[in-house]
Amino acid sequence: MRLSRTLAAAVVALTFAPAALPAQAQAHPTSTPYAGDVNIFEDPNRAKNLQIDRVMDILRLKPGKVVADIGAGGGWFTVRAAVRVGPNGKVVAEDINQKYLEYIHDRAAKAGLTDVAEDLGTPDDPHLAPDSLDAALMLKVYHEIAHPAALLEHLRAALKPGARFAIIDRNGNGADHGLDEKVVREEVERNGFKLVARYDFTKADGQDYFLVFEKR
C-alpha cells in the first residue's frame, strides 16, 4: 500500500526532525561569576537591610545544624551562619573560586570559628556530600548558574528530608546580575523541588525576593 503524499511528508518530517534540546541548553541567560574584591559584600548596613537573622530563622538554623553557603564569595553569610549553628554544627562554604575559599579559611580562623569547611565546587556540581545538609542558601548567586538542572540535581541529593533550600536574588534578565522570579521558581520546581514560602522583606538590601524550597 502506498502512502499518501501528505502522510509520506509527515513521516519524513518526523524522521529528520531535530531532537529536543536538553534541559541544560534551554537554561536562562547568565551573568559572569563575580571574581573581584570581596569587600564589595561588606556593607556595614547589610545585615540589617537583609534581615539576616530572620533569614536564618526561616532556614531553621539552630545549634548543631549543617548548612551550605553556595557561592560563598568572601564568606559574608558563612561567618554569620557559623555563629548561629555553633561549634557542634557546620557551615560548608562552597565556591568555584579557590582564592575566595582561602580568604574564607583565614577569615574563619581569625574569628575563632571552628565549624567552617571550605568546598571547591564546579559550575555544575557543588560537590556536597549526599544527605548531609539541613539547609542551603544561594545569596545573589542563582543568576550565575548556567546549567541549573545539573546543579540542582546534585544539591537535591545533598539535602536531608525536610531540609530547606533558599534563593535570595533580584529580578533581571539573567545577564544583568539578576533573574526574574518566575523563571527561578519554574526552573527549581521543574527539577524536583516545591516552593514552601516566599518573602520580599529583603528589598531593603536590593534583593527583590526570597524563595524557600524543599525537595519533593
Secondary structure, DSSP 8 states (H G I E B T S, - for coil): ----HHHHHHHHHHHH------GGGG---------S-GGGG--TTHHHHHTHHHHHHHTT--TT-EEEEET-TTTHHHHHHHHHH-TTSEEEEEES-HHHHHHHHHHHHHTT--SEEEEE-BTTB----TT-EEEEEEES-GGG-S-HHHHHHHHHHHEEEEEEEEEEE--SBSSSS-B-HHHHHHHHHHTTEEEEEEE-GGGGGT--EEEEEEE-
